[in-house]
Structures are given as structure tokens and as C-alpha cells.
Amino acid sequence: MLDISRRPLPPAASPLDALAGAAKAVPAASLRALPASARLAFRGGERAAGLAGIAFGVELPREACRFNTASGKLALWLGPDEWVLLAPGLDPAPLFEGIEASLGSEPHALVDISSRSVGIELSGARAAFVLNQGCPLDLSTAAFPVGMCTRTIFAKSEIVLIRTAPDAFQIDVWRSFAAYVWGLLEEARREFE
């Protein structure tokens, strides 16, 4: 029997490649597709979270809806005992294997979700305004400060929203909804062209 469980998948083309190439420059709300990232979903208790953070190279946050970052990697707290680990430009297999090895028999769940989502960056003075055309959250810096992340919706699509700077957001969206979300963001940016 052929064992395909350990064979790496070839990198998938982003559904945003053509759309990003055709995007107009709008400094008030700049839109770009983010490079491919290793994405790992992690669940575990306090001890497992500590071990996983050491192996990943970023301490897993323990505060609700916050993220920690180091060396370009992000660890997002999305729920009790639930994190998403993002490593732009890295192969997920070595990260996965390193974390698994560090956890040993500690109870946990680790899943490679790299092929599930793509990233979009929206930045500029009007970025929050553009996002609020489809996202119901209060995106003021008082309510949604730098360092915050959460699951939410953009129009009819579930997203993970990350505030990386006062005027910059990262959106993690499932591939099947990426073109839809991109199109709505483009439409919302038109008044600033």
C-alpha cells in the first residue's frame, strides 16, 4: 500500500495572484496579497502551549484575542486553548515536526492548515473605514488595538482579522472566499482612488 500521508503537497497558487496584479495603487487604503505562509492550528493546555511556543519560536499568547510575534512569525490566540501559528514563507513540515517532537506525549492537537487560507494586507489611513464596509467590529484603536486578533466576518465570509499597526490589518481568509473578499475590499476602496 502506498503511504501518501507524509508526502508534501506542492505549493498551491494563490487565488489572489491575478487580482493582486491588477490592483490599483490607493495610498489611503493599500491592498496586497501576502506571501504563502505555513499555518498550523494548535490546541492544548498550559504546559503544551509553553512547549509549542518554545518550539515555534514565539510565545503563545495567553490573553484573549491577542497575538505575539517574533522573527516574522505570529502566534494568534483564537479561543480557549486554541492558537493559529503563522510563519510567512516557511515550509510547514519542519515546523510541524519540531513542535510535535517537543510535545512528546503531552496531550495536544496540531494540524497543518497551510493550504486552507490566504493572507491579505490592508493598510493606510482609511484601512479601518474600508474594512468596516463589510466587518461589523468597532475598529477604533481603543476597541481594537494593535496586537489584537479575532475571528469575525467580512460580508458573508468568515475571516481572522489581525491589527499589526494603527493603520494596518492582516486578513486571513479561506481560499474559497479570497476572491470574494478581495473584490469587496476593492469596491470599498474606490472612493479613495
RODO-2510 file (C-alpha; in nm, 4 decimals, decimal comma):
residues 193
     n   res          X          Y          Z
     1     m     0,0000     0,0000     0,0000
     2     l     0,1295     0,3455    -0,0899
     3     d     0,1747     0,5752     0,2129
     4     i     0,0850     0,9270     0,0997
     5     s     0,0355     1,0730     0,4483
     6     r     0,3919     1,2105     0,4671
     7     r     0,4268     1,3350     0,1089
     8     p     0,4387     1,7148     0,0948
     9     l     0,1837     1,8862    -0,1216
    10     p     0,3094     2,1144    -0,3961
    11     p     0,2547     2,4818    -0,3134
    12     a    -0,0864     2,5918    -0,4373
    13     a    -0,1178     2,9040    -0,6473
    14     s    -0,2943     3,1813    -0,4626
    15     p    -0,6453     3,2648    -0,5802
    16     l    -0,5356     3,6286    -0,5403
    17     d    -0,2401     3,6273    -0,7818
    18     a    -0,4253     3,7768    -1,0794
    19     l    -0,6379     4,0110    -0,8673
    20     a    -0,3382     4,1496    -0,6783
    21     g    -0,1538     4,2080    -1,0032
    22     a    -0,4383     4,4232    -1,1322
    23     a    -0,4980     4,6214    -0,8098
    24     k    -0,4735     4,9988    -0,8365
    25     a    -0,2494     5,1942    -0,6036
    26     v    -0,4683     5,3620    -0,3422
    27     p    -0,2418     5,5059    -0,0696
    28     a    -0,5329     5,5754     0,1686
    29     a    -0,6165     5,2030     0,1668
    30     s    -0,3407     4,9937     0,0124
    31     l    -0,4303     4,6342    -0,0649
    32     r    -0,1859     4,3498    -0,1249
    33     a    -0,1822     3,9724    -0,1240
    34     l     0,0518     3,8316     0,1381
    35     p     0,3066     3,5625     0,0521
    36     a     0,2290     3,1996     0,1228
    37     s     0,2580     3,1074     0,4903
    38     a     0,2893     2,7967     0,6969
    39     r    -0,0305     2,7840     0,9059
    40     l    -0,0674     2,5450     1,1948
    41     a    -0,3747     2,5098     1,4158
    42     f    -0,2738     2,4186     1,7698
    43     r    -0,4840     2,3135     2,0690
    44     g    -0,3505     2,2223     2,4085
    45     g    -0,3326     2,3050     2,7761
    46     e    -0,0958     2,5413     2,9537
    47     r     0,2049     2,3083     2,9562
    48     a     0,1567     2,2106     2,5910
    49     a     0,1229     2,5784     2,4925
    50     g     0,4517     2,6578     2,6630
    51     l     0,6332     2,3754     2,4868
    52     a     0,4777     2,4594     2,1498
    53     g     0,5759     2,8243     2,1848
    54     i     0,9379     2,7332     2,2546
    55     a     0,9498     2,5001     1,9537
    56     f     0,7764     2,7547     1,7264
    57     g     0,9992     3,0385     1,8431
    58     v     0,7118     3,2617     1,9545
    59     e     0,5496     3,2502     2,2972
    60     l     0,1830     3,1608     2,2582
    61     p    -0,0286     3,4447     2,3994
    62     r    -0,2475     3,3685     2,6990
    63     e    -0,4614     3,6808     2,6672
    64     a    -0,7843     3,6557     2,4686
    65     c    -0,7774     3,7832     2,1113
    66     r    -0,4096     3,8830     2,1157
    67     f    -0,1067     3,7797     1,9148
    68     n     0,2648     3,7591     1,9760
    69     t     0,5280     3,7911     1,7055
    70     a     0,8985     3,7195     1,6642
    71     s     1,1213     3,6792     1,3585
    72     g     0,8240     3,7379     1,1263
    73     k     0,6170     3,4565     1,2815
    74     l     0,2836     3,5178     1,4541
    75     a     0,1049     3,3178     1,7246
    76     l    -0,2662     3,4099     1,7383
    77     w    -0,4917     3,3317     2,0361
    78     l    -0,8326     3,2498     1,8852
    79     g    -1,0088     3,0739     2,1709
    80     p    -0,9537     2,8930     2,4972
    81     d    -0,6652     2,6522     2,4364
    82     e    -0,6652     2,7383     2,0620
    83     w    -0,3986     2,9142     1,8592
    84     v    -0,3044     2,9603     1,4946
    85     l     0,0663     2,9764     1,4207
    86     l     0,1666     3,1709     1,1074
    87     a     0,5128     3,1594     0,9526
    88     p     0,5281     3,3549     0,6243
    89     g     0,7429     3,1973     0,3558
    90     l     0,8288     2,8874     0,5587
    91     d     0,7641     2,5227     0,4825
    92     p     0,5117     2,3901     0,7362
    93     a     0,6568     2,0376     0,7543
    94     p     0,9708     2,1166     0,9596
    95     l     0,7711     2,3464     1,1900
    96     f     0,5098     2,0778     1,2405
    97     e     0,7690     1,8087     1,3085
    98     g     0,9621     2,0309     1,5502
    99     i     0,6543     2,1173     1,7523
   100     e     0,5347     1,7554     1,7563
   101     a     0,8766     1,6377     1,8749
   102     s     0,8862     1,8960     2,1540
   103     l     0,5418     1,7951     2,2812
   104     g     0,6134     1,4231     2,3074
   105     s     0,3234     1,2606     2,4923
   106     e     0,1762     1,5919     2,6172
   107     p    -0,1956     1,5986     2,5159
   108     h    -0,2472     1,8328     2,2213
   109     a    -0,3735     1,8657     1,8654
   110     l    -0,1628     2,0100     1,5834
   111     v    -0,2945     2,0369     1,2279
   112     d    -0,1298     2,1810     0,9174
   113     i    -0,3872     2,4192     0,7663
   114     s    -0,1454     2,5930     0,5290
   115     s    -0,3498     2,5141     0,2189
   116     r    -0,6767     2,6342     0,3711
   117     s    -0,6247     3,0116     0,3800
   118     v    -0,4501     3,3043     0,2183
   119     g    -0,3490     3,6378     0,3625
   120     i    -0,4420     3,9908     0,2595
   121     e    -0,2916     4,3103     0,3965
   122     l    -0,4930     4,6331     0,4066
   123     s    -0,3067     4,9422     0,5203
   124     g    -0,3307     5,3180     0,5092
   125     a    -0,5153     5,5999     0,6814
   126     r    -0,8557     5,4708     0,5618
   127     a    -0,7941     5,0972     0,6145
   128     a    -1,0347     5,0671     0,9099
   129     f    -1,3037     5,2553     0,7153
   130     v    -1,2668     5,0180     0,4202
   131     l    -1,2852     4,7125     0,6481
   132     n    -1,5969     4,8461     0,8163
   133     q    -1,7794     4,8287     0,4823
   134     g    -1,8111     4,4541     0,5478
   135     c    -1,6960     4,3971     0,9054
   136     p    -1,9252     4,4911     1,1971
   137     l    -1,6484     4,5320     1,4581
   138     d    -1,5537     4,8644     1,6143
   139     l    -1,2092     4,9079     1,4586
   140     s    -1,1088     5,2167     1,6528
   141     t    -0,7668     5,1735     1,8126
   142     a    -0,9340     5,1955     2,1553
   143     a    -1,1638     4,8985     2,0840
   144     f    -0,9350     4,7009     1,8501
   145     p    -0,5756     4,7979     1,9380
   146     v    -0,2505     4,6961     1,7735
   147     g    -0,1762     4,3393     1,8822
   148     m    -0,5387     4,2261     1,8688
   149     c    -0,6760     3,9443     1,6528
   150     t    -1,0127     3,7741     1,6286
   151     r    -1,2409     3,5631     1,4165
   152     t    -1,5097     3,7753     1,2621
   153     i    -1,6947     3,8165     0,9347
   154     f    -1,6411     4,0284     0,6290
   155     a    -1,9732     4,0427     0,4452
   156     k    -2,0645     3,6725     0,4191
   157     s    -1,7172     3,5313     0,4744
   158     e    -1,5511     3,4235     0,7986
   159     i    -1,2083     3,5816     0,8410
   160     v    -0,9378     3,6145     1,1024
   161     l    -0,8568     3,9829     1,1463
   162     i    -0,5209     4,0939     1,2861
   163     r    -0,4229     4,4546     1,3632
   164     t    -0,0490     4,4830     1,3040
   165     a    -0,0175     4,8653     1,3232
   166     p    -0,2529     5,1583     1,3893
   167     d    -0,3283     5,1769     1,0165
   168     a    -0,2582     4,8166     0,9062
   169     f    -0,4579     4,4954     0,9172
   170     q    -0,3918     4,1412     0,8059
   171     i    -0,6878     3,9332     0,6923
   172     d    -0,6671     3,5551     0,6879
   173     v    -0,9432     3,4145     0,4663
   174     w    -1,0274     3,0705     0,3334
   175     r    -0,9118     3,0238    -0,0262
   176     s    -1,2651     2,9640    -0,1496
   177     f    -1,3713     3,3105    -0,0236
   178     a    -1,0499     3,5003    -0,1049
   179     a    -1,1564     3,6450    -0,4410
   180     y    -1,4941     3,7442    -0,2935
   181     v    -1,3342     3,9288    -0,0001
   182     w    -1,0741     4,0893    -0,2273
   183     g    -1,3460     4,2134    -0,4632
   184     l    -1,5446     4,3697    -0,1797
   185     l    -1,2327     4,5385    -0,0418
   186     e    -1,1572     4,6755    -0,3896
   187     e    -1,5115     4,8084    -0,4167
   188     a    -1,4849     4,9779    -0,0764
   189     r    -1,1524     5,1416    -0,1767
   190     r    -1,2943     5,3035    -0,4928
   191     e    -1,3976     5,6276    -0,3261
   192     f    -1,0313     5,6935    -0,2382
   193     e    -0,8923     5,6471    -0,5910
***
